[in-house]
Amino acid sequence: MRIFNTATKSIEDFKPGPVVNIYTCGITPYDATHIGHAATYVTYDVLQRRLRDIGYETRCVRNVTDVDDDILRKARELGIHYLDLAAKETDRFDEDMRALEMIPCWSEPRATSAIAEIRKFVSKILENGDAYEVQGFVYFDVSKSGDFGAMCGLDQSTMLQYAKERGGNPQDPLKRNPLDFVLWQPSLPDEPAWESMWGPGRPGWHVECSVLAMRELESETIDIHGGGADLIFPHHECERVQSESLTGKPFVRLWMHQAMVEMDGEKMSKSLGNLVFVSELRKKYDPRAIRLALVNHHYRKSWTWTPQLMDEADLRLQSWINAGSGDSGLEQVRNCLDDDLDTEAAVKVIDQHAMAGGGISEAAKLLGVNIVG
């Protein structure tokens, strides 16, 4: 396989060992699964299907961020306990993933399951001299990283802009550098808090993924890590430097990111409210059609959601079902997926064989679309 590596901005040969360790950033469960989420998880699902088809074992970890600013704010608005909100929305997310026939994750750990490990992680970075404590906050000192920004490839002004837009709070007066980021923070009076040597508080946003990835996969270097492209900075850049500060080893071999799904000229996101929910689409369409609407776009190309896409996908699904069982087009689809996971080209191949009367069930199965039974 050849896959685009965000860190090197190039398509690289991917030659892992017999077991492929994968970490993809999961949901913050304060609202339902939207099409942007689903696009990311379908991408990683198709990746696993092709890797398993080749003969590798895959172990994919996807975390659940069940404590952070967003979920605490939403729970406060609704007047319910944050863990009750997390449980409800995680259940809805899991239903959506099952309906889309995702390969079950190797592990789905919650952030709150790793508080002890997070405290230990933060303590070690402080001991290394790469972090500092101020008034109960522990910040990572980006000046101690020799290559902060190397993975994302952004200049200082752009990183500051993204930090401001994406929860980084560069105006924080307690920071030595506006791009320094929180490892541990004091909790507000109505927020959950855990005891620590810096006072009662809770983890920062980035630290959970470093800890959970290394804990669940039992490795200091992950084969593939990623999520949506909006996580490249600050989340994944910060993850990388804090992990490498602790271990002295490369944190990730290959960074793989899903482009944004747009609607009405803006990226689809909870903050903007321009969302199309999987649970709502499932009321009208076969989940296999939802999946087809997603895989008909290359994962690195942004695309715009329109209602017509579902009608087109529904017609395509019926065409594929009518084509029936067989392995027509299978090798061509394998070649498409080996070329930077080109699902868009794979869909075209299957369309051609379906129209020619060939049985395409095995090729469709590689995209996670089961048309038999």
C-alpha positions as CSV (number, residue, x, y, z in Angstrom):
1,M,0.0,0.0,0.0
2,R,1.0,3.6,-0.6
3,I,-0.6,6.2,1.7
4,F,-0.2,10.0,2.0
5,N,1.7,10.9,5.2
6,T,0.6,14.3,6.6
7,A,4.0,14.8,8.2
8,T,6.0,14.4,5.0
9,K,3.3,15.8,2.6
10,S,4.0,12.8,0.3
11,I,2.6,9.4,-0.6
12,E,4.8,6.8,1.0
13,D,5.1,3.0,0.9
14,F,3.4,1.5,3.9
15,K,5.1,-1.7,5.0
16,P,4.2,-2.5,8.6
17,G,4.8,-5.6,10.6
18,P,2.3,-8.4,10.8
19,V,0.2,-6.4,13.3
20,V,-0.8,-2.9,12.4
21,N,-1.4,-0.5,15.3
22,I,-3.9,2.2,14.5
23,Y,-5.2,5.1,16.7
24,T,-8.0,7.3,15.5
25,C,-9.4,10.2,17.6
26,G,-13.0,9.4,18.6
27,I,-16.0,11.5,19.6
28,T,-16.7,13.9,22.4
29,P,-20.1,12.4,23.2
30,Y,-22.3,15.5,23.7
31,D,-24.2,15.3,20.4
32,A,-25.1,12.7,17.7
33,T,-22.8,11.4,15.0
34,H,-22.8,13.6,11.9
35,I,-21.7,12.8,8.4
36,G,-18.3,14.4,9.0
37,H,-17.6,12.0,11.8
38,A,-18.8,9.0,9.8
39,A,-16.6,9.9,6.8
40,T,-13.5,9.6,9.1
41,Y,-14.5,6.3,10.6
42,V,-15.5,4.8,7.3
43,T,-12.1,5.8,5.9
44,Y,-10.3,3.9,8.7
45,D,-12.7,1.0,8.4
46,V,-11.9,0.6,4.7
47,L,-8.2,0.9,5.5
48,Q,-8.5,-2.0,8.0
49,R,-10.5,-4.1,5.5
50,R,-7.8,-3.8,2.9
51,L,-5.0,-4.4,5.4
52,R,-6.8,-7.6,6.6
53,D,-7.4,-8.6,3.0
54,I,-3.7,-8.4,2.4
55,G,-3.1,-10.6,5.5
56,Y,-2.2,-8.2,8.3
57,E,-3.8,-8.2,11.7
58,T,-5.2,-4.7,12.6
59,R,-5.7,-3.2,16.0
60,C,-7.6,0.0,15.9
61,V,-8.1,2.1,19.1
62,R,-10.7,4.9,19.1
63,N,-11.0,6.9,22.3
64,V,-14.1,8.5,23.8
65,T,-13.4,11.9,25.3
66,D,-15.9,11.8,28.1
67,V,-14.5,14.8,30.0
68,D,-13.5,18.1,28.4
69,D,-14.8,21.6,28.0
70,D,-17.4,20.8,25.3
71,I,-19.2,18.0,27.1
72,L,-19.1,19.8,30.5
73,R,-20.6,22.9,28.9
74,K,-23.4,20.9,27.2
75,A,-24.1,19.0,30.4
76,R,-24.3,22.3,32.3
77,E,-26.8,23.7,29.7
78,L,-29.0,20.5,29.9
79,G,-28.8,20.3,33.7
80,I,-27.6,16.7,33.7
81,H,-24.5,14.9,34.9
82,Y,-21.7,14.9,32.3
83,L,-21.3,11.1,32.4
84,D,-25.0,10.6,31.8
85,L,-24.8,12.7,28.7
86,A,-21.7,10.8,27.6
87,A,-23.4,7.5,28.1
88,K,-26.5,8.5,26.1
89,E,-24.5,9.9,23.2
90,T,-22.0,7.1,23.1
91,D,-24.8,4.6,22.9
92,R,-26.3,6.5,19.9
93,F,-22.8,6.7,18.3
94,D,-22.4,2.9,18.7
95,E,-25.7,2.3,17.1
96,D,-24.7,4.4,14.1
97,M,-21.4,2.6,13.8
98,R,-23.1,-0.9,13.9
99,A,-25.6,0.2,11.3
100,L,-22.8,1.3,9.0
101,E,-21.2,-2.2,9.6
102,M,-17.9,-0.9,11.0
103,I,-15.3,-3.4,12.1
104,P,-15.5,-3.3,15.9
105,C,-12.6,-1.4,17.4
106,W,-9.8,-3.3,19.1
107,S,-10.4,-1.0,22.1
108,E,-12.6,2.1,22.8
109,P,-11.2,3.5,26.1
110,R,-12.6,6.5,27.8
111,A,-10.5,9.5,28.9
112,T,-11.8,9.1,32.5
113,S,-10.4,5.5,32.6
114,A,-6.8,6.9,32.4
115,I,-6.6,9.6,35.0
116,A,-3.9,7.7,37.0
117,E,-1.8,7.2,33.9
118,I,-2.4,10.9,32.8
119,R,-1.1,12.2,36.1
120,K,2.0,10.0,35.8
121,F,2.5,11.2,32.2
122,V,2.3,14.8,33.2
123,S,4.6,14.3,36.2
124,K,7.3,12.8,34.0
125,I,7.2,15.6,31.5
126,L,7.5,18.1,34.4
127,E,10.5,16.1,35.7
128,N,12.0,16.3,32.2
129,G,11.8,20.0,32.3
130,D,9.5,20.2,29.3
131,A,6.5,21.5,31.3
132,Y,5.9,24.1,34.0
133,E,3.2,24.6,36.7
134,V,1.4,27.9,37.4
135,Q,-1.5,28.2,39.8
136,G,-2.6,24.6,39.4
137,F,-2.2,24.6,35.6
138,V,0.5,22.5,34.0
139,Y,1.6,23.7,30.6
140,F,3.8,22.0,28.0
141,D,6.7,24.3,27.1
142,V,6.8,24.3,23.3
143,S,10.2,26.0,23.3
144,K,11.6,22.8,24.7
145,S,10.6,20.9,21.5
146,G,13.1,21.3,18.8
147,D,10.5,20.8,16.0
148,F,7.2,22.0,17.2
149,G,5.1,22.5,14.1
150,A,7.1,20.0,12.0
151,M,4.2,17.6,11.5
152,C,1.5,20.1,10.7
153,G,3.8,22.2,8.6
154,L,2.3,25.5,9.7
155,D,4.0,28.8,10.4
156,Q,3.8,30.6,13.7
157,S,1.0,33.0,12.8
158,T,-1.2,30.2,11.4
159,M,-0.7,28.1,14.4
160,L,-1.7,31.0,16.6
161,Q,-4.8,31.6,14.5
162,Y,-5.8,27.9,14.7
163,A,-5.0,27.7,18.4
164,K,-7.4,30.6,19.0
165,E,-10.1,29.0,16.8
166,R,-9.7,25.5,18.2
167,G,-9.6,25.8,21.9
168,G,-5.9,26.6,22.4
169,N,-6.4,30.0,24.3
170,P,-3.2,31.7,23.2
171,Q,-4.2,34.8,25.2
172,D,-3.9,32.9,28.5
173,P,-1.7,35.2,30.6
174,L,-0.2,32.4,32.7
175,K,1.6,30.9,29.6
176,R,5.2,31.6,28.8
177,N,4.5,31.2,25.1
178,P,1.0,31.7,23.5
179,L,1.4,28.2,21.9
180,D,2.1,26.4,25.1
181,F,-0.7,24.0,25.8
182,V,-2.5,22.6,28.9
183,L,-1.6,19.2,30.3
184,W,-3.6,19.6,33.5
185,Q,-6.0,22.3,34.7
186,P,-7.9,23.2,37.8
187,S,-11.6,22.3,37.6
188,L,-14.4,24.9,38.1
189,P,-16.6,24.4,41.1
190,D,-19.3,22.5,39.2
191,E,-16.8,20.3,37.2
192,P,-15.4,16.9,38.0
193,A,-12.0,17.0,39.7
194,W,-9.3,14.5,40.5
195,E,-6.6,15.0,43.1
196,S,-3.1,15.6,41.9
197,M,0.2,17.1,43.2
198,W,-0.8,20.3,41.4
199,G,-4.2,20.5,43.1
200,P,-7.6,19.1,42.2
201,G,-8.3,19.3,38.5
202,R,-8.7,17.5,35.2
203,P,-6.7,16.6,32.1
204,G,-6.1,19.0,29.2
205,W,-7.5,18.1,25.8
206,H,-4.4,16.6,24.1
207,V,-2.9,14.4,26.9
208,E,-5.6,11.7,26.9
209,C,-4.8,10.5,23.4
210,S,-1.1,10.1,24.0
211,V,-1.7,8.1,27.1
212,L,-4.5,6.0,25.7
213,A,-2.7,5.2,22.5
214,M,0.4,4.0,24.2
215,R,-1.5,2.2,26.9
216,E,-4.0,0.4,24.7
217,L,-1.6,-0.5,21.9
218,E,1.3,-1.2,24.3
219,S,3.7,0.7,22.1
220,E,5.5,4.0,22.2
221,T,5.3,4.3,18.4
222,I,2.0,3.9,16.6
223,D,1.9,2.7,13.0
224,I,-1.0,5.0,11.8
225,H,-2.6,7.8,13.7
226,G,-5.1,10.4,12.5
227,G,-8.7,11.6,12.4
228,G,-10.3,14.7,10.8
229,A,-8.0,17.2,9.2
230,D,-9.1,19.9,11.7
231,L,-7.2,17.9,14.3
232,I,-3.8,18.2,12.6
233,F,-3.3,21.4,14.7
234,P,-3.4,21.9,17.5
235,H,-4.4,18.4,18.7
236,H,-2.2,16.1,16.8
237,E,0.9,18.3,16.8
238,C,0.6,18.7,20.6
239,E,0.1,15.0,21.0
240,R,3.2,14.3,19.0
241,V,5.6,16.6,20.9
242,Q,4.4,15.7,24.4
243,S,4.7,12.0,23.6
244,E,8.1,12.3,22.1
245,S,9.2,14.4,25.0
246,L,8.3,11.5,27.3
247,T,9.7,8.6,25.2
248,G,12.4,10.1,23.1
249,K,11.0,8.0,20.2
250,P,8.9,8.9,17.1
251,F,5.2,8.8,18.3
252,V,3.7,8.0,14.9
253,R,5.1,6.4,11.7
254,L,2.3,7.6,9.4
255,W,-0.2,10.4,10.0
256,M,-3.4,10.0,8.0
257,H,-6.1,12.6,8.0
258,Q,-9.7,12.8,6.6
259,A,-10.6,16.0,4.7
260,M,-13.5,18.1,5.9
261,V,-17.1,17.5,4.7
262,E,-18.7,20.9,4.0
263,M,-22.3,22.1,3.9
264,D,-23.4,25.6,2.8
265,G,-19.8,26.6,2.2
266,E,-18.6,25.8,5.7
267,K,-17.0,22.7,7.2
268,M,-19.6,20.5,8.9
269,S,-19.1,20.9,12.7
270,K,-21.0,21.0,15.9
271,S,-19.9,24.6,16.7
272,L,-21.4,25.9,13.4
273,G,-24.6,23.7,13.8
274,N,-24.6,22.8,10.0
275,L,-25.0,19.1,10.7
276,V,-26.5,16.1,9.0
277,F,-26.9,13.3,11.5
278,V,-26.4,9.6,10.6
279,S,-29.3,8.6,12.9
280,E,-31.7,10.9,10.9
281,L,-30.5,9.6,7.6
282,R,-31.0,6.0,8.8
283,K,-34.7,6.7,9.2
284,K,-35.0,7.2,5.4
285,Y,-32.1,5.3,3.8
286,D,-30.5,1.9,3.9
287,P,-27.3,2.4,6.0
288,R,-25.4,0.8,3.1
289,A,-26.4,3.7,0.9
290,I,-25.1,6.1,3.6
291,R,-21.8,4.3,3.4
292,L,-21.8,4.5,-0.4
293,A,-22.3,8.2,-0.3
294,L,-19.2,8.5,1.9
295,V,-16.8,6.2,0.0
296,N,-17.7,7.9,-3.3
297,H,-15.2,10.6,-2.2
298,H,-11.5,10.4,-1.8
299,Y,-10.6,10.8,1.9
300,R,-8.1,13.6,1.2
301,K,-10.5,15.7,-0.9
302,S,-13.0,18.1,0.8
303,W,-16.5,17.7,-0.5
304,T,-19.9,19.3,-0.1
305,W,-22.9,17.5,1.3
306,T,-26.2,17.8,-0.6
307,P,-29.4,15.7,-0.2
308,Q,-29.1,14.5,-3.8
309,L,-26.0,12.5,-2.8
310,M,-28.2,10.1,-0.8
311,D,-30.6,9.6,-3.7
312,E,-27.7,8.8,-6.0
313,A,-26.2,6.4,-3.5
314,D,-29.6,4.6,-3.1
315,L,-29.7,4.0,-6.8
316,R,-26.1,2.8,-6.8
317,L,-26.9,0.4,-4.0
318,Q,-29.8,-1.1,-5.9
319,S,-27.5,-1.5,-9.0
320,W,-24.9,-3.3,-7.0
321,I,-27.4,-5.6,-5.3
322,N,-28.8,-6.5,-8.7
323,A,-25.3,-7.4,-10.0
324,G,-25.2,-10.1,-7.3
325,S,-22.4,-12.4,-6.1
326,G,-19.0,-12.8,-7.6
327,D,-15.4,-11.4,-7.6
328,S,-15.6,-9.3,-10.7
329,G,-13.5,-6.2,-10.4
330,L,-11.9,-7.4,-7.1
331,E,-8.3,-7.0,-8.2
332,Q,-8.9,-3.6,-9.7
333,V,-10.5,-2.4,-6.4
334,R,-7.6,-3.8,-4.5
335,N,-5.3,-1.7,-6.7
336,C,-7.4,1.4,-6.1
337,L,-7.2,1.0,-2.4
338,D,-3.5,0.4,-2.5
339,D,-3.2,3.7,-4.3
340,D,-3.7,6.0,-1.2
341,L,-7.0,4.4,-0.4
342,D,-8.8,5.7,-3.5
343,T,-12.3,4.6,-2.7
344,E,-13.7,7.0,-5.3
345,A,-11.9,5.2,-8.1
346,A,-12.9,1.8,-6.5
347,V,-16.6,2.8,-6.7
348,K,-16.3,3.6,-10.4
349,V,-14.7,0.2,-11.0
350,I,-17.5,-1.6,-9.3
351,D,-20.1,0.5,-11.2
352,Q,-18.5,-0.5,-14.5
353,H,-18.6,-4.2,-13.6
354,A,-22.1,-4.0,-12.2
355,M,-23.3,-2.4,-15.5
356,A,-21.5,-5.1,-17.5
357,G,-23.4,-7.8,-15.6
358,G,-20.5,-9.1,-13.4
359,G,-21.0,-10.2,-9.9
360,I,-19.4,-7.6,-7.6
361,S,-20.1,-8.8,-4.1
362,E,-16.5,-9.4,-3.1
363,A,-15.3,-6.1,-4.4
364,A,-18.2,-4.3,-2.7
365,K,-17.3,-6.1,0.6
366,L,-13.8,-4.5,0.5
367,L,-15.6,-1.1,0.8
368,G,-17.7,-2.5,3.6
369,V,-20.9,-2.8,1.6
370,N,-22.5,-6.2,2.0
371,I,-24.9,-6.9,-0.9
372,V,-25.4,-10.6,-0.3
373,G,-27.8,-12.0,2.3
